[in-house]
Amino acid sequence: MGSNKVILILGTRRVGKTFLINRVKKRYYGKVLMLNAEDVDVQELLRKRSAANYQRVTGNAGLLIIDEAQAIPDIGMVLKLMIDTQPNLTILATGSSSLDLVNTTGEPLTGRQYPFILYPIAQMELNQDAVTVRSQLEERLVLGSYPEVFQLQSAKQKESYLKELAKSYLLKDILAYADIKHSAKLVDLLRLIAFQVGSEVSFHELSLKLGINKITVEHYLDLLQKVFVLFRLPSYSTNQRKEIAKGSKWYFYDNGIRNAVIQDFRAVALRNDMGMLWENYIISERVKRNEYVGEDRQLYFWRNYDQQEVDLVESYAGQLSAVEIKYGESRKITKPKAFDQAYPDASFSIVDRDNYLDFIC
């Protein structure tokens, strides 16, 4: 990419961003300056927004690395001034929140900003043989794929780690950098979403259950997206008669966090929510796969008022594909008649335990 670029590595805490930038630092042949933005001294150092100050800070470094950059007030303007006034500088910034990174750097750094998202470990990254993949599937469905989970030995250690991660880290950026007046309500909202994975979400219903207005519910969900805890699947519609046009479903980027939120790490054989876990796992892994291979696929669900639905609809390169995601028996499933009539050229497939690796890798 050359110099005079800002490279953003975004993702939740503990997915390995710091590990990654340390690897970059070791392999970079020029001078590197690395700053931890959560250090108050660093925040004070960058507070004075002037070209002369930033030149003094960076010196003759060719690469500036700022870890957890969202902790710096007005980070977007800071990065813009640095890159505008130091043509030989490249900046690598990580963030566990896009609250003040993508939003404020997007317009002023057009053409010089390259955002990348780092997720919990994707199945496609593991390079495991088929026997190992199959033997670990149930653990992935329950405990998820955060890097530390792979390092810990016992199930109890993994469960404790995920509970602490969900409680102390993932919501930290929202509470620290956004105007949250009812933090307990946000946690309650997350629990409600955890029990509705794979189902259409009603903002009105959530607002009634939580005792807050609908606008606040939407605001909280938007924040949970920006700290990479949840992602939204909108409904697919071309204004066909009876199609649901404005619905949404919400999924967790990681099954382990979903289960930590509801405090349920029971084994697969003891659960009654396997449909939710399987659907969340497959769709989140598909999101990772699409990002990492560089395919800008648009993901949706589809449903009409006659209760016919498709779990996942992908739009890519002018083609539409419909996917049903089934953990159990799937041989009798066919493309919904109404969807077939509306989109006869769309392909249709079933993703189950026999073929799911072809879909997510």
JOKA-V141481 format. One record per pair of residues at least 6 apart in sequence whose C-alpha atoms are under 6 Angstrom apart, sorted by sequence separation. I is the first residue (numbers start at 1). J is the second residue. If there is no record, write none. Layout:
BEGIN
I_J ; I_J
END
This chain:
BEGIN
207_213 ; 224_230 ; 225_231 ; 303_309 ; 314_320 ; 207_214 ; 302_309 ; 314_321 ; 237_245 ; 302_310 ; 313_321 ; 149_158 ; 301_310 ; 313_322 ; 204_214 ; 235_245 ; 301_311 ; 312_322 ; 203_214 ; 301_312 ; 312_323 ; 235_247 ; 300_312 ; 301_313 ; 235_248 ; 300_313 ; 311_324 ; 234_248 ; 299_313 ; 233_248 ; 299_314 ; 233_249 ; 298_314 ; 232_249 ; 298_315 ; 232_250 ; 297_315 ; 231_250 ; 297_316 ; 231_251 ; 230_251 ; 230_252 ; 229_252 ; 230_253 ; 69_93 ; 121_145 ; 229_253 ; 69_94 ; 70_95 ; 76_101 ; 120_145 ; 321_346 ; 322_347 ; 323_348 ; 325_350 ; 327_352 ; 63_89 ; 65_91 ; 67_93 ; 68_94 ; 69_95 ; 120_146 ; 320_346 ; 321_347 ; 322_348 ; 323_349 ; 324_350 ; 325_351 ; 326_352 ; 62_89 ; 63_90 ; 64_91 ; 65_92 ; 66_93 ; 67_94 ; 68_95 ; 321_348 ; 323_350 ; 63_91 ; 65_93 ; 76_104 ; 32_61 ; 43_72 ; 76_105 ; 251_280 ; 31_61 ; 34_64 ; 36_66 ; 37_67 ; 70_100 ; 31_62 ; 32_63 ; 33_64 ; 34_65 ; 35_66 ; 36_67 ; 37_68 ; 253_284 ; 32_64 ; 34_66 ; 37_69 ; 38_71 ; 37_71 ; 201_248 ; 200_248 ; 201_249 ; 200_249 ; 199_249 ; 197_251 ; 244_303 ; 244_304 ; 243_304 ; 242_304 ; 242_305 ; 194_258 ; 236_300 ; 235_300 ; 236_301 ; 234_300 ; 235_301 ; 236_302 ; 233_300 ; 235_302 ; 191_261 ; 286_360 ; 285_360 ; 198_276 ; 4_83 ; 197_276 ; 4_87 ; 13_96 ; 4_88 ; 10_94 ; 12_96 ; 3_88 ; 4_89 ; 5_90 ; 6_91 ; 7_92 ; 8_93 ; 9_94 ; 10_95 ; 11_96 ; 3_89 ; 4_90 ; 6_92 ; 8_94 ; 10_96 ; 3_90 ; 163_260 ; 162_260 ; 15_120 ; 7_113 ; 8_114 ; 11_117 ; 5_112 ; 6_113 ; 7_114 ; 8_115 ; 9_116 ; 10_117 ; 11_118 ; 7_115 ; 8_116 ; 9_117 ; 10_118 ; 11_119 ; 144_254 ; 144_255 ; 144_256 ; 143_256 ; 142_256 ; 98_226 ; 97_226 ; 97_227 ; 12_228 ; 124_361
END
